[in-house]
Amino acid sequence: MSRAAAGPRVEVAPDAEALARLAAAHVARRAATAASAHGRFSLALAGGSTPRRTYQLLAEPPHRE
């Protein structure tokens, strides 16, 4: 059964930094999987200051690779 069929998974982070790290790791995993399977990965990004730390983490190792 796929994750989508099982429903969404909820993760609770203790603070904003931990949430940004969880989100960056999730995006990086999905990007790697999609790029491997399809040769590319697309992502629509939100504006504003809320996701800023996640984007910073995605631009740094190990997520950048």
C-alpha positions as CSV (number, residue, x, y, z in Angstrom):
1,M,0.0,0.0,0.0
2,S,1.4,3.4,-0.9
3,R,1.7,6.2,1.6
4,A,-1.0,8.2,-0.3
5,A,-3.4,5.3,0.0
6,A,-2.7,5.1,3.7
7,G,-3.4,8.8,4.3
8,P,-1.1,11.6,5.3
9,R,1.4,11.3,8.0
10,V,1.6,14.0,10.7
11,E,4.9,14.9,12.3
12,V,5.2,17.3,15.2
13,A,8.4,19.3,15.6
14,P,9.4,20.8,18.9
15,D,10.3,24.2,17.4
16,A,10.6,26.1,14.1
17,E,14.2,25.0,13.5
18,A,13.3,21.4,13.9
19,L,10.4,21.8,11.6
20,A,12.6,23.5,8.9
21,R,15.0,20.6,9.2
22,L,12.2,18.0,8.8
23,A,10.8,19.8,5.8
24,A,14.2,20.2,4.1
25,A,15.0,16.5,4.6
26,H,11.6,15.5,3.2
27,V,11.9,17.7,0.1
28,A,15.5,16.4,-0.5
29,R,14.3,12.8,-0.2
30,R,11.4,13.3,-2.6
31,A,13.6,15.2,-5.0
32,A,16.2,12.4,-5.1
33,T,13.5,9.8,-5.6
34,A,11.8,11.7,-8.4
35,A,15.1,12.7,-10.2
36,S,16.2,9.0,-10.1
37,A,12.9,7.7,-11.4
38,H,12.0,10.5,-13.9
39,G,15.2,12.4,-14.5
40,R,13.8,15.6,-13.0
41,F,12.1,17.1,-10.0
42,S,9.8,20.2,-9.9
43,L,8.8,22.1,-6.8
44,A,6.5,25.2,-6.4
45,L,7.9,27.4,-3.6
46,A,5.9,29.6,-1.3
47,G,6.9,33.2,-0.6
48,G,7.2,35.0,2.6
49,S,9.3,34.5,5.7
50,T,7.8,31.3,7.0
51,P,9.6,28.8,4.7
52,R,12.9,30.8,4.6
53,R,14.9,28.5,6.9
54,T,13.8,25.4,5.0
55,Y,15.0,27.0,1.8
56,Q,18.3,27.9,3.4
57,L,18.8,24.3,4.5
58,L,18.0,23.0,1.0
59,A,20.7,25.2,-0.4
60,E,23.4,23.8,2.0
61,P,25.0,20.4,2.2
62,P,23.8,17.6,2.5
63,H,20.5,18.6,1.0
64,R,22.0,20.5,-1.9
65,E,23.5,17.4,-3.3
